[in-house]
Amino acid sequence: KIQFIITCRNKPKDHPTGSQNMPDFAAVMLKKDGTIPPYCWSLIEATGELKSNSNKDKVHRQSASYTGYLLQARPDRIAVLGIFVQKDSFRLTYTNCFGAFSTPLMKWKGTGVTHLLCAWIRKLYEPDVDRTITPSIDPDSWPVFSVVISSQDNLVYENCHLQNVNSSPFDRRTTIFKTKDESTVIKEQYIETGRRYLEGPILMKIHCNGTFPGVVRSKSHGVVQSNNNDIVVNSCRDDIKRMKTRVVLMDTAGSIMEAETPLDFLIAIYDLLEVTRFLYKKHKILHRDISSENVRLRRVSEVYNDSPDPDMCFASYLLQETLGKTGWVYFDISVCRLDTRILLIDFDMSEDQNQEDTEPQSKSRKPRTGTPIFMARLVRAGRRTEGIYTLPVIPDLNGPERNVYEKHVGNRLKEFPNNGKETIQIDSQKFPGPFCHRLRYDAESTFWLIMWWLVLAAPEGKPLELISSELWHAITSSDGIDFREQLLRPGLPNILHTVYEPLMPLLRGMAKQLTGDHETSTDPLKQKEDYLHEVFQRMVFTFIHENHSKPYM
């Protein structure tokens, strides 16, 4: 039985975002004994808002927003309901991954209103449900969910907690469940059909010949079915459809932002470049969303003995003779070429460039995607910047660094010999052909991740320092004009904590390599897809090799 309860301004518990919002009243399903269940977002059937003294439009937006919060907390619901009430009228809301859709304000005694209100009430008893998910309350009064992966195989994950949800309840509506197995998470999304490559098949391809180092693994994947039917949501405005997908992932790790020292971080960055480089080299797969959330860092290194690729080599192996015992990884045991703490996740924006796009042009897959502050400038702007540019030479390796590099990855020195400076002219903002994501764009995203970590890094025990508001705006702006170009200009002042100022030459050197557009280069070396990866890896490797024992590292 459904009952509407006045909340008395009590805040519902357990929202996965920590939201403190509170509807004026809510519809809940009474327990079997007729008592009211705990007041938790995950057990609310519909939200309600009463007229207040606030601006009318603000009240209506607020009323609709509560349904968005409810959608985030109810992964078992394909859609949720809301209602706004005042003395002489009311408004109904229906919310799904396409947005919150509300009726006009309707008079209580208006024509046909009774039937519409009865239909809304009936929908409370017959909601749009994903029957593979069942919410309940654990002994600590915290919401848990059982998730059925396969009823045929009796594969069910019990007592799952909501670990993370998208800040927006709409569009992909990403939901992450934490299972009792700490190494396993369940990821659900509503994916626009034909507009993205599916994450599950991408991961299966990546690991098809054995575990691919540094990439999250999938146990199972597919379109979610409820009552033997695929869960597909249709837009009420156009012919767009979103299908609910689910991937069970086998690996977890903390954010790379949790790296405790520049040495930890730069070793991880070298490995990240190695992972994205070989993803493309071996499988023609581009991640396309390198960001602080999608690059993870394990507490200890993972050893990939079953990897089929002998050409990959991570930093801990490359630098073992240089570093000795560092605390990052202990070298008194045998270090494998494929030891790394890096874990790259979230391949829902990735692209398989070996997979043909069979969708009609109006439904072609999204070529430009990513997290704005980390996106390559060309990708974010959708155009090139006109001008005359001097492209620098590839960094040369000398002395001990060259000997180490030659010993372990000497083929790269042959593949990327010394080259000269080159002057190019970009006469048009347009691309020479249809836009296509390039591996070098993932390398540039890695650069913006480096800058982000270094700018935020604060040495332990030292007072915090301010950064210029103009430069901070350039780094963080994500809408409209991209101001990051000024961060690549020669003579960039120090933007790091003074303790970490010695890292600025590395930043400036990498920024210099992002001058112009390698697409217009006539140098065969610069035209290679992994040229920028090789450049950046040499620079990071050399910096670590020369500075690893410095106090700031």
Backbone torsions as a table, in degrees:
resi	resn	phi	psi	omega
1	LYS	NA	132.9	177.8
2	ILE	-85.3	136.6	175.3
3	GLN	-133.9	137.4	174.9
4	PHE	-90.3	131.4	-177.6
5	ILE	-122.6	138.2	173.4
6	ILE	-79.8	128.1	-171.7
7	THR	-84.0	-12.8	-178.4
8	CYS	53.5	35.7	179.2
9	ARG	62.4	22.8	172.2
10	ASN	-77.6	141.0	-180.0
11	LYS	-87.0	128.9	174.9
12	PRO	-62.9	143.0	-179.0
13	LYS	-84.4	166.9	160.5
14	ASP	76.1	14.1	-179.4
15	HIS	-64.8	134.2	-173.9
16	PRO	-63.6	-19.3	177.3
17	THR	-94.2	-4.2	-174.9
18	GLY	79.5	13.1	-177.4
19	SER	-56.7	139.0	177.8
20	GLN	-102.5	10.7	179.5
21	ASN	-67.1	151.2	-177.8
22	MET	-145.5	117.9	175.5
23	PRO	-68.1	159.0	179.9
24	ASP	-69.9	-36.3	175.7
25	PHE	-150.0	167.5	-175.4
26	ALA	-149.0	152.9	172.7
27	ALA	-97.1	130.8	178.6
28	VAL	-130.8	156.2	175.3
29	MET	-92.5	119.8	179.2
30	LEU	-63.8	151.0	177.2
31	LYS	-72.2	169.9	-175.8
32	LYS	-59.5	-29.5	179.9
33	ASP	-86.5	6.2	176.7
34	GLY	86.0	2.2	179.7
35	THR	-89.7	159.5	-179.6
36	ILE	-78.4	133.6	-179.9
37	PRO	-72.1	169.0	175.4
38	PRO	-54.9	145.2	-176.8
39	TYR	-83.0	86.2	-178.0
40	CYS	-124.1	145.7	178.0
41	TRP	-55.8	-37.5	-175.3
42	SER	-72.0	-7.0	178.3
43	LEU	-116.6	6.1	177.0
44	ILE	-82.4	135.8	179.6
45	GLU	-93.4	-30.4	178.4
46	ALA	-160.2	151.6	178.6
47	THR	-104.3	152.7	179.1
48	GLY	-135.8	145.9	179.4
49	GLU	-132.9	137.9	178.5
50	LEU	-99.6	156.5	177.4
51	LYS	-61.1	139.1	177.4
52	SER	-130.7	-175.4	-180.0
53	ASN	-83.6	0.4	-179.5
54	SER	-70.7	165.7	175.2
55	ASN	-52.4	139.1	-174.7
56	LYS	-58.2	-47.2	-179.2
57	ASP	-63.4	-39.0	179.5
58	LYS	-62.7	-40.8	179.7
59	VAL	-64.2	-41.9	-179.7
60	HIS	-65.9	-40.2	177.8
61	ARG	-65.2	-40.3	-180.0
62	GLN	-64.3	-42.2	179.0
63	SER	-60.0	-44.2	179.0
64	ALA	-68.5	-34.7	-177.2
65	SER	-64.8	-31.7	178.4
66	TYR	-61.1	-33.9	178.0
67	THR	-68.5	-31.3	175.4
68	GLY	-64.7	-43.2	176.4
69	TYR	-61.8	-39.5	179.3
70	LEU	-64.6	-40.0	179.3
71	LEU	-61.8	-37.9	178.1
72	GLN	-63.9	-35.9	-175.2
73	ALA	-86.9	-9.3	-177.6
74	ARG	-119.9	75.3	178.0
75	PRO	-63.8	-15.9	177.3
76	ASP	-80.5	-5.6	-179.8
77	ARG	-106.4	131.1	173.5
78	ILE	-78.6	-30.7	177.4
79	ALA	-149.4	156.5	179.1
80	VAL	-133.0	169.9	-174.4
81	LEU	-121.1	157.1	175.0
82	GLY	-149.6	164.3	179.9
83	ILE	-148.3	140.9	173.7
84	PHE	-115.3	133.2	-172.9
85	VAL	-128.8	133.5	166.7
86	GLN	-136.2	177.3	-168.1
87	LYS	-54.1	-45.4	-172.6
88	ASP	-111.1	0.4	-175.9
89	SER	-157.5	172.8	179.7
90	PHE	-154.0	167.1	179.0
91	ARG	-139.2	134.7	179.6
92	LEU	-104.6	147.1	-179.5
93	THR	-130.3	137.4	174.7
94	TYR	-124.3	124.6	-172.3
95	THR	-127.6	129.8	173.4
96	ASN	-140.0	-164.0	-174.6
97	CYS	-66.7	-13.0	177.7
98	PHE	-89.6	-10.2	178.0
99	GLY	135.7	-174.7	178.7
100	ALA	-102.9	123.0	-176.3
101	PHE	-115.4	121.6	-174.7
102	SER	-118.8	149.6	172.9
103	THR	-76.4	165.4	168.1
104	PRO	-67.0	165.7	171.7
105	LEU	-62.4	129.7	-176.4
106	MET	-121.9	138.2	176.5
107	LYS	-69.9	142.5	-178.4
108	TRP	-59.6	-31.3	-177.0
109	LYS	-103.3	18.3	-179.1
110	GLY	-70.8	162.4	-179.9
111	THR	-65.6	128.7	176.3
112	GLY	77.3	-3.6	-175.5
113	VAL	-65.6	-39.2	-178.2
114	THR	-60.0	-44.7	179.1
115	HIS	-62.1	-41.6	-179.6
116	LEU	-65.2	-42.6	179.9
117	LEU	-66.3	-38.3	176.7
118	CYS	-64.4	-38.4	177.8
119	ALA	-64.3	-39.0	178.0
120	TRP	-64.5	-43.0	177.6
121	ILE	-62.9	-42.6	179.5
122	ARG	-60.8	-35.6	-179.8
123	LYS	-64.7	-26.0	175.8
124	LEU	-64.5	-34.5	180.0
125	TYR	-86.6	-19.8	179.5
126	GLU	-128.3	63.1	-174.7
127	PRO	-71.9	165.7	173.1
128	ASP	-79.5	105.6	-167.6
129	VAL	-119.5	141.7	164.9
130	ASP	-91.7	105.4	-172.3
131	ARG	-78.3	1.5	174.8
132	THR	-84.4	-6.9	-179.4
133	ILE	-121.0	131.1	179.1
134	THR	-127.7	119.9	178.6
135	PRO	-84.9	153.7	173.5
136	SER	-158.4	179.9	-179.6
137	ILE	-118.1	129.3	179.0
138	ASP	-81.4	174.9	-176.7
139	PRO	-58.4	-22.6	179.5
140	ASP	-92.1	15.5	179.8
141	SER	58.0	40.1	176.5
142	TRP	-118.3	136.6	-174.9
143	PRO	-67.0	137.0	173.8
144	VAL	-131.7	160.2	-177.2
145	PHE	-133.9	140.5	167.6
146	SER	-98.3	134.8	-176.0
147	VAL	-122.1	117.7	179.1
148	VAL	-88.3	116.5	177.8
149	ILE	-86.1	-44.6	178.9
150	SER	-148.4	112.8	178.5
151	SER	-70.3	-31.0	179.8
152	GLN	-65.5	-40.9	-179.5
153	ASP	-92.4	4.0	-178.6
154	ASN	54.7	40.7	179.5
155	LEU	-97.2	107.3	-176.8
156	VAL	-133.8	134.1	173.5
157	TYR	-101.7	116.0	-178.3
158	GLU	-94.7	156.6	173.8
159	ASN	54.6	46.7	176.6
160	CYS	-84.6	141.9	176.1
161	HIS	-107.3	149.8	173.4
162	LEU	-74.7	112.9	-178.9
163	GLN	-89.0	-35.6	-176.1
164	ASN	-161.3	146.3	172.0
165	VAL	-137.0	156.9	175.9
166	ASN	-58.9	147.4	176.3
167	SER	-62.6	-29.7	173.6
168	SER	-101.6	134.3	179.1
169	PRO	-78.7	-1.6	-172.4
170	PHE	-105.1	-175.4	-179.1
171	ASP	59.5	-118.8	-175.3
172	ARG	-70.6	-25.6	176.6
173	ARG	51.7	51.9	-176.7
174	THR	-64.2	132.0	177.6
175	THR	-130.7	131.8	179.1
176	ILE	-117.1	123.6	174.8
177	PHE	-99.8	135.2	171.4
178	LYS	-95.1	125.4	-179.0
179	THR	-94.4	175.4	177.6
180	LYS	-66.4	-26.4	174.6
181	ASP	-81.9	113.4	-173.6
182	GLU	-60.5	-22.4	-177.6
183	SER	-92.2	3.7	-176.1
184	THR	-124.2	131.7	172.5
185	VAL	-130.6	158.3	178.3
186	ILE	-116.4	128.4	-177.2
187	LYS	-117.5	128.5	178.9
188	GLU	-123.0	144.7	177.3
189	GLN	-149.9	155.6	171.2
190	TYR	-103.3	104.0	-171.9
191	ILE	-99.7	130.7	176.3
192	GLU	-65.0	122.1	-174.0
193	THR	-62.2	131.6	175.9
194	GLY	79.8	-1.0	-175.1
195	ARG	-105.7	-10.8	178.8
196	ARG	-140.4	156.3	170.4
197	TYR	-79.6	136.3	-175.8
198	LEU	-75.3	136.3	-174.3
199	GLU	-64.6	-42.3	-177.5
200	GLY	-56.5	-56.9	178.7
201	PRO	-60.1	-35.0	177.1
202	ILE	-60.2	-47.2	-178.7
203	LEU	-66.1	-37.7	178.2
204	MET	-63.5	-38.4	178.2
205	LYS	-66.9	-42.6	-178.5
206	ILE	-58.5	-40.0	-175.1
207	HIS	-101.5	17.3	-173.1
208	CYS	-65.2	-27.7	-178.0
209	ASN	-108.0	19.8	-175.1
210	GLY	123.8	168.0	-176.6
211	THR	-62.9	125.2	176.3
212	PHE	-86.5	120.8	-174.3
213	PRO	-58.8	138.4	172.0
214	GLY	77.9	9.4	-179.3
215	VAL	-122.0	135.3	179.1
216	VAL	-58.0	145.5	-179.0
217	ARG	-106.8	154.8	-179.5
218	SER	-113.8	133.0	173.4
219	LYS	-84.6	-41.0	-179.6
220	SER	-158.4	161.8	-179.4
221	HIS	-159.9	162.1	175.6
222	GLY	158.7	175.7	174.5
223	VAL	-77.7	135.2	-178.1
224	VAL	-76.1	134.3	176.8
225	GLN	-113.7	140.0	173.9
226	SER	-125.9	125.1	-174.0
227	ASN	55.4	41.2	176.5
228	ASN	67.3	13.0	177.0
229	ASN	-119.4	138.2	175.3
230	ASP	-58.4	138.1	175.7
231	ILE	-81.6	110.0	-180.0
232	VAL	-130.0	129.8	-179.7
233	VAL	-109.4	129.1	179.7
234	ASN	-99.3	138.2	174.9
235	SER	-73.0	142.6	178.4
236	CYS	-86.4	-3.6	-175.7
237	ARG	-105.7	-28.2	-178.7
238	ASP	-150.7	-164.9	-175.3
239	ASP	-95.0	17.4	179.7
240	ILE	-72.5	139.9	177.0
241	LYS	-127.1	147.2	173.3
242	ARG	-125.5	130.5	178.5
243	MET	-108.6	145.0	-178.4
244	LYS	-85.2	124.1	179.3
245	THR	-116.3	157.1	-179.5
246	ARG	-140.7	134.3	176.4
247	VAL	-128.8	130.1	174.0
248	VAL	-96.8	117.0	-173.8
249	LEU	-105.5	143.4	-169.4
250	MET	-99.1	-8.4	-173.2
251	ASP	-127.6	145.4	176.4
252	THR	-137.2	157.0	177.8
253	ALA	-167.0	164.5	177.2
254	GLY	-80.7	171.6	-179.6
255	SER	-69.2	148.3	175.4
256	ILE	-62.6	-19.9	177.5
257	MET	-65.7	-14.0	178.7
258	GLU	-86.1	-0.5	174.7
259	ALA	-54.9	132.4	-168.5
260	GLU	-89.5	-20.4	-178.6
261	THR	-140.2	158.9	174.1
262	PRO	-57.7	-33.7	178.5
263	LEU	-63.5	-48.4	175.7
264	ASP	-53.5	-48.6	-173.3
265	PHE	-65.4	-47.0	-175.9
266	LEU	-68.5	-34.4	174.5
267	ILE	-63.4	-41.7	177.7
268	ALA	-64.1	-38.4	-179.9
269	ILE	-65.5	-42.5	176.2
270	TYR	-56.6	-44.9	-178.7
271	ASP	-66.7	-37.2	177.4
272	LEU	-60.7	-43.8	177.8
273	LEU	-62.6	-36.8	178.5
274	GLU	-65.9	-41.0	-179.7
275	VAL	-64.3	-51.8	-177.4
276	THR	-67.0	-31.8	178.0
277	ARG	-63.5	-46.5	-176.4
278	PHE	-82.0	-22.6	171.4
279	LEU	-59.1	-40.9	179.3
280	TYR	-76.7	-42.3	-176.9
281	LYS	-62.3	-40.7	-175.3
282	LYS	-92.4	-31.2	-172.5
283	HIS	-128.4	-2.4	-176.5
284	LYS	56.8	38.0	179.7
285	ILE	-109.1	130.3	176.7
286	LEU	-110.8	136.2	-178.2
287	HIS	-74.1	-47.5	174.1
288	ARG	70.5	6.0	176.1
289	ASP	-148.0	51.0	175.4
290	ILE	-66.9	122.0	-176.3
291	SER	-157.6	172.1	-178.4
292	SER	-64.9	-25.4	-179.9
293	GLU	-84.6	-30.5	-173.3
294	ASN	-93.8	-10.9	174.7
295	VAL	-102.9	116.5	-174.9
296	ARG	-110.7	162.1	-177.2
297	LEU	-135.3	117.9	177.9
298	ARG	-73.5	160.7	177.2
299	ARG	-71.6	-36.3	177.6
300	VAL	-130.0	160.5	-177.4
301	SER	-68.2	147.1	171.9
302	GLU	-100.3	132.6	-179.7
303	VAL	-100.4	122.3	-176.2
304	TYR	-104.5	80.1	-178.8
305	ASN	-76.2	-21.1	-175.6
306	ASP	-96.3	8.0	-179.1
307	SER	-70.7	136.7	-176.6
308	PRO	-83.9	-2.9	-171.8
309	ASP	-102.8	108.1	-179.2
310	PRO	-80.1	-9.5	-176.2
311	ASP	-84.3	-22.7	179.8
312	MET	-70.2	147.9	177.6
313	CYS	-154.0	120.1	-178.2
314	PHE	-90.8	167.2	-169.7
315	ALA	-64.9	-36.9	-176.4
316	SER	-62.5	-33.7	176.8
317	TYR	-77.1	-43.0	-178.5
318	LEU	-62.0	-33.2	-173.5
319	LEU	-106.0	9.6	-171.2
320	GLN	-60.5	-39.0	180.0
321	GLU	-72.2	-27.0	-179.5
322	THR	-77.3	-42.7	-170.3
323	LEU	-88.0	-35.5	-172.7
324	GLY	62.2	-143.4	176.0
325	LYS	-79.3	118.5	-177.2
326	THR	-116.8	-13.7	-171.1
327	GLY	90.5	-22.1	177.4
328	TRP	-77.1	-45.8	172.9
329	VAL	-152.5	142.1	-175.6
330	TYR	-90.7	125.9	-173.8
331	PHE	-97.2	10.6	175.3
332	ASP	-80.8	-3.9	170.3
333	ILE	-111.5	164.3	-178.2
334	SER	-65.7	125.7	179.3
335	VAL	-98.7	127.4	-179.8
336	CYS	-84.2	152.3	176.5
337	ARG	-57.1	-26.1	-172.7
338	LEU	-112.3	35.3	170.9
339	ASP	-86.3	124.9	177.5
340	THR	-154.4	152.4	174.3
341	ARG	-95.5	-10.5	-176.3
342	ILE	-69.1	141.1	171.3
343	LEU	-139.3	115.2	-179.7
344	LEU	-95.1	126.0	-175.8
345	ILE	-124.2	-177.2	174.9
346	ASP	57.2	75.9	178.2
347	PHE	-97.5	20.9	-178.8
348	ASP	-75.0	-11.0	173.9
349	MET	-108.2	5.2	-175.0
350	SER	-73.1	170.1	-177.9
351	GLU	-136.1	132.5	173.7
352	ASP	-100.2	104.3	-174.3
353	GLN	-78.9	-2.1	172.2
354	ASN	-92.5	-9.4	-178.2
355	GLN	-94.0	123.2	-178.6
356	GLU	-70.2	143.5	176.2
357	ASP	-90.3	105.7	-177.7
358	THR	-95.1	1.3	-178.5
359	GLU	-75.8	148.8	173.6
360	PRO	-60.2	157.5	-173.2
361	GLN	-54.6	-37.9	-178.4
362	SER	-67.9	-17.0	-178.3
363	LYS	-118.8	19.6	-176.8
364	SER	-62.9	156.0	-176.8
365	ARG	-66.6	150.4	-175.4
366	LYS	-68.5	116.7	-178.2
367	PRO	-80.0	-27.2	-176.0
368	ARG	-116.5	118.1	-175.8
369	THR	-156.1	166.3	178.9
370	GLY	139.3	-176.6	176.8
371	THR	-94.9	119.0	-167.2
372	PRO	-47.8	-46.1	-173.9
373	ILE	-71.6	-12.6	178.3
374	PHE	-110.5	-6.8	-177.4
375	MET	-67.7	145.9	170.4
376	ALA	-58.9	145.6	-174.2
377	ARG	-59.8	-41.7	-179.2
378	LEU	-64.2	-36.6	-179.7
379	VAL	-68.5	-44.9	-177.2
380	ARG	-67.2	-41.2	-176.2
381	ALA	-81.2	-28.3	-176.6
382	GLY	73.5	17.2	-179.8
383	ARG	-158.8	164.7	177.2
384	ARG	-97.8	160.9	178.9
385	THR	-101.6	122.1	-177.8
386	GLU	-68.5	150.1	177.5
387	GLY	150.8	179.2	176.4
388	ILE	-107.7	129.1	-173.8
389	TYR	-130.7	145.3	173.0
390	THR	-105.5	116.7	179.5
391	LEU	-88.0	124.1	-176.3
392	PRO	-72.5	170.7	-179.4
393	VAL	-80.0	164.8	174.6
394	ILE	-71.5	137.3	-179.4
395	PRO	-60.7	134.0	177.8
396	ASP	-90.5	152.0	176.9
397	LEU	-109.6	135.3	-177.4
398	ASN	-132.5	160.9	172.6
399	GLY	58.6	-139.2	-175.5
400	PRO	-59.4	-37.6	-179.3
401	GLU	-60.4	-42.9	-179.0
402	ARG	-64.1	-39.7	179.9
403	ASN	-62.3	-44.0	178.4
404	VAL	-64.1	-46.8	-179.0
405	TYR	-61.2	-43.4	-178.6
406	GLU	-65.9	-34.9	-178.6
407	LYS	-66.8	-40.1	-171.5
408	HIS	-104.2	-34.8	-179.7
409	VAL	-135.2	44.7	-174.6
410	GLY	-60.2	-27.3	179.1
411	ASN	-60.9	-25.4	-179.2
412	ARG	-73.3	-30.5	176.2
413	LEU	-66.4	-33.5	178.2
414	LYS	-76.1	-38.5	-178.6
415	GLU	-71.6	-29.7	-179.5
416	PHE	-125.3	74.7	177.8
417	PRO	-72.6	176.7	179.0
418	ASN	-61.6	146.3	175.5
419	ASN	-134.9	178.7	-178.0
420	GLY	-108.0	170.1	174.5
421	LYS	-65.8	156.8	-179.1
422	GLU	-143.7	135.1	175.9
423	THR	-103.2	127.4	180.0
424	ILE	-123.5	157.8	177.2
425	GLN	-127.7	127.5	176.7
426	ILE	-104.8	111.1	-174.6
427	ASP	-94.4	-16.3	-175.0
428	SER	-137.3	143.9	176.4
429	GLN	-73.8	-18.0	-176.7
430	LYS	-76.9	149.2	173.0
431	PHE	-76.4	149.6	-178.3
432	PRO	-62.0	-21.9	177.9
433	GLY	-149.0	-167.4	177.0
434	PRO	-57.2	140.6	-178.5
435	PHE	-61.9	137.2	178.2
436	CYS	-139.6	130.9	178.6
437	HIS	-66.1	141.2	-178.3
438	ARG	-119.1	155.5	177.5
439	LEU	-59.5	-35.8	-178.6
440	ARG	-62.4	-24.5	177.6
441	TYR	-69.5	-34.9	174.7
442	ASP	-66.9	-33.4	176.3
443	ALA	-66.0	-42.5	178.6
444	GLU	-64.4	-38.7	176.5
445	SER	-59.5	-35.8	177.2
446	THR	-64.3	-38.1	176.3
447	PHE	-60.4	-45.2	-179.4
448	TRP	-66.4	-29.6	174.6
449	LEU	-68.4	-40.2	176.9
450	ILE	-59.4	-48.6	-179.6
451	MET	-61.0	-41.7	-178.4
452	TRP	-60.6	-47.4	-178.9
453	TRP	-65.0	-46.1	-176.2
454	LEU	-65.8	-38.0	179.4
455	VAL	-66.0	-37.5	-178.0
456	LEU	-82.9	-17.1	-174.9
457	ALA	-64.5	131.1	178.0
458	ALA	-128.6	118.7	-177.9
459	PRO	-64.8	140.7	-177.5
460	GLU	-61.6	134.8	175.9
461	GLY	82.2	0.8	179.4
462	LYS	-109.0	147.2	179.1
463	PRO	-66.7	148.2	177.2
464	LEU	-67.8	153.4	179.4
465	GLU	-125.6	154.2	-178.2
466	LEU	-87.7	154.7	174.3
467	ILE	-117.9	148.3	178.3
468	SER	-53.5	132.7	-179.9
469	SER	-62.6	-32.5	179.5
470	GLU	-66.0	-44.7	179.5
471	LEU	-69.5	-37.4	178.3
472	TRP	-63.0	-40.1	177.6
473	HIS	-63.5	-40.3	178.7
474	ALA	-63.1	-38.5	-178.2
475	ILE	-71.9	-38.8	-169.2
476	THR	-101.4	-9.7	-177.5
477	SER	-62.0	131.3	-176.8
478	SER	-127.1	-7.1	179.4
479	ASP	-119.5	147.1	175.2
480	GLY	69.6	-132.4	-174.5
481	ILE	-67.4	139.2	176.1
482	ASP	-93.3	113.9	-176.6
483	PHE	-95.6	6.8	-172.6
484	ARG	-71.4	-15.5	-179.4
485	GLU	-56.1	-33.7	-178.6
486	GLN	-67.9	-18.9	178.6
487	LEU	-79.1	-8.3	-179.0
488	LEU	-103.7	-3.1	-176.6
489	ARG	-73.8	147.6	176.6
490	PRO	-57.9	145.9	177.5
491	GLY	80.4	19.3	177.6
492	LEU	-56.2	125.0	179.1
493	PRO	-67.4	167.6	179.4
494	ASN	-62.3	127.0	177.9
495	ILE	-116.1	8.3	-177.5
496	LEU	-106.8	165.9	170.7
497	HIS	-56.5	142.5	-174.8
498	THR	-57.8	-29.0	176.8
499	VAL	-62.6	-33.0	-177.3
500	TYR	-99.6	10.6	179.9
501	GLU	-57.4	-31.2	177.5
502	PRO	-60.4	-12.2	176.9
503	LEU	-84.6	-9.1	-178.5
504	MET	-61.5	-39.4	177.3
505	PRO	-57.1	-35.6	176.9
506	LEU	-64.9	-45.5	178.8
507	LEU	-61.0	-46.1	-178.2
508	ARG	-64.8	-39.2	179.6
509	GLY	-64.8	-41.1	178.6
510	MET	-69.0	-39.2	178.7
511	ALA	-60.3	-39.7	-179.4
512	LYS	-60.1	-34.3	-178.4
513	GLN	-72.4	-12.6	179.7
514	LEU	-92.4	8.2	179.2
515	THR	-62.1	137.5	173.8
516	GLY	66.3	-147.1	-177.8
517	ASP	-142.7	115.4	-178.3
518	HIS	-62.4	-16.1	178.9
519	GLU	-61.5	-29.5	-177.4
520	THR	-93.5	-0.9	-178.9
521	SER	-70.9	147.2	174.1
522	THR	-101.2	0.1	178.3
523	ASP	-77.6	117.2	-179.0
524	PRO	-56.2	-29.8	-179.5
525	LEU	-67.5	-46.3	-178.0
526	LYS	-70.2	-20.1	179.9
527	GLN	-79.2	-12.0	177.9
528	LYS	-68.4	138.4	-175.1
529	GLU	-58.3	-37.5	-175.1
530	ASP	-97.9	18.5	180.0
531	TYR	-59.0	-49.9	-177.5
532	LEU	-66.2	-32.7	174.7
533	HIS	-61.6	-46.7	179.6
534	GLU	-62.1	-42.4	178.0
535	VAL	-58.2	-52.7	-177.1
536	PHE	-64.9	-40.0	-179.5
537	GLN	-64.9	-39.6	177.5
538	ARG	-63.0	-41.3	-177.7
539	MET	-67.2	-43.6	179.2
540	VAL	-66.6	-44.6	179.3
541	PHE	-59.3	-47.4	-179.4
542	THR	-62.8	-41.7	-179.1
543	PHE	-63.1	-44.2	178.7
544	ILE	-63.6	-45.1	-176.9
545	HIS	-59.6	-39.1	-175.5
546	GLU	-86.4	-22.5	-169.7
547	ASN	-124.7	4.7	-171.1
548	HIS	-58.3	-27.5	-177.2
549	SER	-92.9	0.4	180.0
550	LYS	-70.0	146.2	-176.8
551	PRO	-55.9	-37.8	-176.3
552	TYR	-70.1	-14.7	-179.6
553	MET	-81.3	NA	NA
